[in-house]
């Protein structure tokens, strides 16, 4: 065997170049160690956020009517504007490959965009509903886009051409959210009055309906209804429908109500568990399921500076962990690797949290 000179042996290379250091090992998921790893700032309140399927970008709507894109691992200089709507965007989703972004605007339109464009312009702006478009979601097979709006309708659109495929008629008040079941054959919706409907996608017919009236209230002073889902998702196994919203409305315009999560047993179509925080005046604006067996929910309080992240085990009444935010949360999303959360806020911050212990400096 040829002896390696001492200086080259020490370098680990016969060229004398030092090898790259090995990557830091990934710390295990530990929600109780959740901490901020990135913060993006905007000067206008944010309205929603989503992380694209590749985990590269985080998008947020804002009250200036635009959508903004940041690189999840970047900084504020990575911000790109998506301009085209004439009112708030309150819901976002992506094609399954992450190449297309869909935006639901209060200007009655659905926007279609190339996710990664350097200078984004809408590919299409679909006149989707009469009044606000409150929600968009892509089907599990990636072929359909569901929307719902203030015309009390749920609609299905083909991807990518945006032609109307189906209309679901049956809600008496406007639906706030509509989500596909993981089997791709059914659709769930939830309206202002707390009515939950199950739809057959192929026929467009209502299969069954139930109520969650406790997630609605009538403000006697202002003569206004308050309710609806601020977020809604199926569990990955399709057994549970998770609805985020509010309960016990006292003053709709002052935000005097309590946050609520409702878990619905999809097979039985019955309420499985109702979670609320009696000590917190506000609502739940976002929710996601973690494969580690817990839920994460984001809260917006009656007054601005005590937004919350709650970490809960399904079926339990007390969170096992919570994190206070700098202001009202306006949504929540999770990265594809399930390690990070993105939270848009009313103070214009978009914060990325990591659910692991921080890496120690070496």
C-alpha positions in Angstrom: 0.0 0.0 0.0 1.3 3.5 -0.9 1.7 5.7 2.1 -0.4 8.9 2.0 1.6 12.0 3.0 0.7 13.2 6.4 -0.7 16.6 5.3 -3.0 14.9 2.7 -4.1 12.2 5.2 -5.2 14.9 7.6 -7.2 16.6 4.9 -9.1 13.5 3.9 -8.2 14.1 0.2 -5.1 13.5 -1.9 -5.7 16.9 -3.5 -5.3 18.6 -0.2 -8.9 20.1 -0.3 -10.9 19.8 2.8 -14.2 17.8 2.4 -17.5 19.5 3.0 -18.7 19.0 6.6 -21.5 16.4 7.0 -25.0 17.8 7.2 -26.4 18.3 10.7 -28.7 15.4 11.7 -32.4 16.2 11.7 -33.8 16.5 15.2 -36.9 14.5 15.9 -40.3 16.1 15.9 -41.1 17.6 19.3 -44.0 20.1 19.2 -43.1 21.4 22.7 -39.8 22.7 21.2 -41.6 24.7 18.4 -39.6 27.8 17.6 -39.3 30.5 14.9 -36.8 29.8 12.1 -37.8 32.5 9.6 -39.9 35.7 9.6 -41.1 37.5 6.5 -42.5 41.0 6.8 -45.2 42.9 4.9 -46.6 46.3 5.7 -50.3 45.3 5.2 -52.3 42.6 7.2 -52.1 39.1 5.7 -55.3 37.1 5.0 -54.1 33.5 4.4 -51.1 31.4 3.5 -50.1 28.1 1.9 -46.9 26.2 1.3 -46.4 24.7 -2.2 -46.2 20.9 -2.6 -42.4 21.0 -3.1 -41.9 22.9 0.1 -39.9 25.6 -1.8 -42.3 28.5 -1.6 -44.7 30.0 1.0 -47.5 32.2 -0.4 -49.7 34.7 1.5 -52.6 36.9 0.6 -52.8 40.4 1.9 -55.4 43.1 2.4 -53.8 45.1 -0.4 -55.4 42.6 -2.8 -52.1 40.9 -3.8 -50.6 37.5 -3.1 -46.9 37.4 -2.2 -44.4 34.6 -2.5 -41.3 34.0 -0.4 -38.7 31.2 -0.6 -39.3 29.2 2.6 -35.5 29.1 3.3 -34.9 32.6 2.1 -35.5 36.1 3.5 -37.5 39.2 2.8 -35.6 39.9 -0.4 -37.1 36.8 -1.9 -40.6 38.4 -1.9 -42.4 38.3 -5.3 -45.8 40.0 -6.0 -48.7 38.3 -7.7 -51.0 41.2 -8.8 -54.3 40.7 -10.5 -57.2 40.5 -8.0 -59.3 43.5 -7.1 -60.1 42.5 -3.6 -58.8 40.2 -0.8 -57.6 36.7 -1.6 -58.7 34.4 1.3 -57.9 30.9 -0.1 -55.0 29.4 -2.1 -54.2 25.9 -3.4 -51.8 24.3 -5.9 -51.9 21.7 -8.7 -50.5 18.4 -7.5 -47.1 19.0 -9.1 -47.0 22.4 -7.6 -46.6 24.2 -11.0 -49.9 26.0 -10.8 -51.3 28.3 -8.1 -55.0 28.9 -7.7 -56.3 32.0 -5.8 -59.9 32.7 -4.6 -60.7 36.4 -4.6 -63.5 38.4 -3.0 -63.7 40.0 -6.5 -65.7 36.9 -7.6 -62.8 35.5 -9.5 -60.4 32.5 -9.4 -56.9 33.3 -10.5 -54.6 30.8 -12.1 -50.8 31.4 -12.0 -47.5 29.7 -12.7 -46.1 29.2 -9.3 -42.5 29.9 -10.0 -42.7 32.8 -12.5 -40.1 35.5 -11.9 -42.5 38.2 -13.0 -46.0 36.6 -12.4 -49.0 37.4 -14.4 -52.3 35.5 -14.3 -52.7 32.7 -16.8 -56.5 33.0 -16.4 -59.0 34.9 -14.2 -62.2 32.9 -14.0 -65.5 34.6 -13.3 -66.4 32.0 -10.8 -69.2 33.2 -8.4 -71.6 36.0 -7.9 -70.0 37.7 -5.0 -67.0 36.5 -3.0 -65.1 33.4 -3.8 -64.3 32.1 -0.4 -62.5 28.9 -1.1 -60.5 26.8 -3.6 -59.2 23.2 -3.2 -57.7 20.7 -5.7 -59.0 17.1 -5.9 -56.8 14.2 -4.9 -56.2 13.2 -8.6 -55.4 16.8 -9.5 -58.0 17.0 -12.2 -60.6 19.2 -10.5 -60.7 22.4 -8.6 -63.6 23.0 -6.1 -64.7 26.6 -5.2 -67.5 28.0 -3.1 -68.9 31.5 -2.8 -71.5 34.0 -1.7 -74.0 32.8 -4.3 -74.5 29.7 -2.1 -73.0 27.5 -4.7 -70.1 25.0 -4.8 -68.5 24.5 -8.2 -66.1 22.1 -9.8 -63.7 23.3 -12.5 -61.4 21.3 -14.7 -57.7 21.7 -14.4 -55.9 23.2 -16.2 -58.4 24.8 -18.7 -60.8 26.1 -16.0 -64.1 24.9 -17.6 -67.1 24.4 -15.3 -67.8 20.7 -14.7 -70.3 20.6 -11.9 -72.5 22.7 -9.6 -73.7 21.7 -6.2 -76.9 23.4 -5.1 -78.4 23.0 -1.7 -76.9 25.4 0.9 -79.3 28.1 2.0 -76.5 30.4 3.2 -73.1 30.7 1.7 -70.6 27.9 2.2 -67.3 28.9 3.7 -65.3 25.8 2.7 -65.4 22.7 0.5 -62.9 19.9 0.7 -62.4 16.7 -1.2 -62.5 13.4 0.7 -59.1 11.5 0.2 -61.0 8.8 -1.8 -61.7 11.5 -4.5 -65.4 10.5 -4.7 -67.0 12.8 -2.2 -66.9 16.5 -1.2 -67.7 18.0 2.2 -68.9 21.6 2.7 -69.7 23.8 5.7 -71.8 27.0 5.6 -72.4 30.2 7.6 -75.2 28.5 9.6 -73.1 25.5 10.6 -74.6 23.1 8.1 -72.3 20.3 6.9 -73.1 18.6 3.6 -71.7 15.5 1.9 -71.8 15.5 -1.9 -71.3 12.9 -4.6 -68.7 14.3 -7.0 -69.8 12.3 -10.0 -73.6 13.1 -9.8 -73.4 16.5 -8.0 -76.1 15.3 -5.6 -76.3 15.8 -1.9 -75.7 12.5 -0.1 -76.4 13.6 3.5 -76.5 16.6 5.7 -76.0 17.4 9.4 -75.7 20.5 11.6 -73.2 22.1 13.9 -75.4 25.1 14.9 -73.1 25.8 17.9 -70.6 27.1 15.4 -73.0 29.9 14.4 -74.4 32.8 16.3 -76.7 35.8 15.8 -75.6 39.2 17.1 -78.8 40.8 18.4 -77.2 44.3 18.6 -75.9 44.4 15.0 -78.5 42.0 13.6 -75.8 39.9 12.0 -75.0 36.2 11.6 -71.5 35.0 12.6 -70.2 31.5 11.8 -68.7 29.4 9.1 -65.4 27.5 8.8 -62.2 29.4 8.8 -60.4 26.2 7.8 -61.5 22.7 7.1 -59.5 19.5 6.3 -59.9 15.8 6.2 -57.5 13.6 8.2 -55.1 11.7 5.9 -57.0 8.5 6.5 -60.3 10.1 5.6 -62.0 9.1 8.9 -62.3 12.5 10.4 -63.4 15.9 9.1 -61.7 18.7 11.0 -63.5 22.1 11.1 -62.0 25.3 12.5 -64.2 28.2 13.6 -65.9 29.8 16.5 -68.7 29.3 19.0 -70.8 31.2 21.6 -71.1 34.4 19.7 -71.8 37.5 21.9 -70.6 40.4 19.8 -69.8 39.5 16.1 -68.1 42.8 15.2 -66.0 43.0 18.4 -64.8 39.4 18.1 -66.5 38.3 21.4 -66.8 34.6 20.9 -64.8 31.5 21.6 -62.5 29.4 19.4 -63.7 26.0 18.4 -62.5 22.9 16.6 -65.1 20.3 15.6 -64.0 16.7 14.7 -66.7 14.9 12.7 -66.7 11.1 12.3 -67.0 10.8 8.6 -68.4 7.3 8.4 -71.1 7.9 11.1 -71.4 11.6 10.1 -71.6 12.5 13.8 -69.7 14.9 16.0 -66.8 13.0 17.5 -65.3 15.8 19.6 -65.8 19.6 20.2 -62.8 21.6 21.5 -63.0 25.1 22.7 -60.9 27.4 24.9 -63.2 29.1 27.4 -60.5 31.5 28.5 -59.8 32.8 25.0 -62.0 35.3 23.2 -61.6 34.8 19.5 -61.6 32.1 16.8 -59.6 29.4 15.2 -58.3 30.5 11.8 -56.3 27.5 10.8 -55.8 23.8 11.5 -53.7 21.0 10.3 -53.2 17.4 11.2 -49.7 16.1 12.0 -48.8 12.4 11.4 -47.3 12.4 14.9 -50.8 12.1 16.2 -51.7 15.7 17.1 -53.4 18.7 15.7 -52.1 22.2 15.3 -54.5 25.1 15.4 -53.9 28.9 15.1 -56.0 31.5 16.9 -57.0 35.1 16.4 -58.1 36.9 19.6 -60.7 39.6 20.2 -57.8 42.1 20.5 -54.7 41.8 18.4 -51.6 41.0 20.3 -52.2 37.5 21.7 -52.5 35.2 18.7 -52.0 31.6 19.6 -50.8 28.2 18.3 -52.4 25.3 20.1 -51.1 21.8 19.9 -53.8 19.2 20.8 -54.3 15.4 20.8 -57.6 14.6 19.1 -60.3 14.0 21.7 -58.5 15.8 24.5 -59.8 19.1 25.9 -56.5 20.7 27.0 -53.6 21.5 24.6 -50.4 19.8 25.5 -48.5 22.8 24.3 -49.2 26.4 23.1 -47.1 29.2 21.6 -48.1 32.9 21.8 -47.9 34.9 18.5 -47.2 38.6 18.1 -50.6 39.2 16.6 -53.8 37.6 15.2 -53.2 34.5 13.1 -54.9 34.5 9.8 -54.4 30.8 8.8 -51.9 28.0 9.1 -50.1 25.5 6.8 -47.5 22.7 7.2 -44.5 21.8 5.0 -44.6 18.6 3.1 -41.9 17.1 5.4 -44.2 17.9 8.4 -41.4 19.7 10.3 -42.4 23.3 9.8 -45.5 25.5 10.1 -46.2 28.8 8.3 -48.5 31.3 10.1 -49.8 34.6 8.4 -50.7 37.4 10.8 -52.7 40.6 10.9 -49.6 42.6 11.7 -48.1 41.6 8.3 -45.7 39.0 9.6 -45.4 35.6 8.0 -43.6 33.4 10.5 -42.2 29.9 9.9 -42.0 27.7 13.0 -40.0 24.5 13.3 -41.3 21.7 15.5 -38.0 20.4 16.7 -35.4 21.3 19.3 -33.1 24.0 18.0 -29.7 22.8 16.6 -26.9 23.6 19.0 -23.9 25.5 17.8 -20.8 23.4 17.4 
